[in-house]
Amino acid sequence: MNTAIAEFNLLYPRFEAHSFNTQCEVVETNPRTPSDFQRFVVKDVCGYVFPRELAKATISFYDKAGCPDPMRLNCDGIFCAEVNNKKCMFLCELKSTFDSSQIFHAREQIIGTLMRLKAKASILQTQVDWEYHGVIVSYEPTNRQLDALNKLSSNDGRFAKTLCAKRHKVIRNELSQKYYHPLSIPDLNIHYVAVPNRNPEYELDMQTLINL
């Protein structure tokens, strides 16, 4: 992993990844209101964090090319770390509500960012066998939101219900080929972090996160 990151930094010096020790934070830089969720911290981990500007800067080509979503969507944070002897890439999206359309949109933001990052890294000499993880963080759903969710049968409703009930959803490569054609989506384990008491900041240790 270290060699691949060094090559990435050499090729893309304005978007170089920086090492972190003990914890990594993902920040919502443009909250709409003071009550929006603003900061997620993953503790007890070391690795590399990519600048937020990286994912945003990679959109322009796909926008000019007329690509459909999710290739023009962007998530809030990207970092990588070695966890349980596996090289893991984490893509995070922060939401302030557990609305099914917003949660599904977060999934698409994570996938779009992942595919653009994979494209940029594919030309490096060192290729890492990454395990990919999406992380969706939101205030925990209210009873009213849960009641509304249980009545939905749409794609976004089914995804949100699974994520809420199990705290994770694995998107398998072989099952995503038709939906995302012509993209080839790798296996992606999406974890859901429910923030209690509408706390605008939340911390979680890596082992708890990876086991969701």
Disulfide bonds with the S-S distance in Angstrom:
none
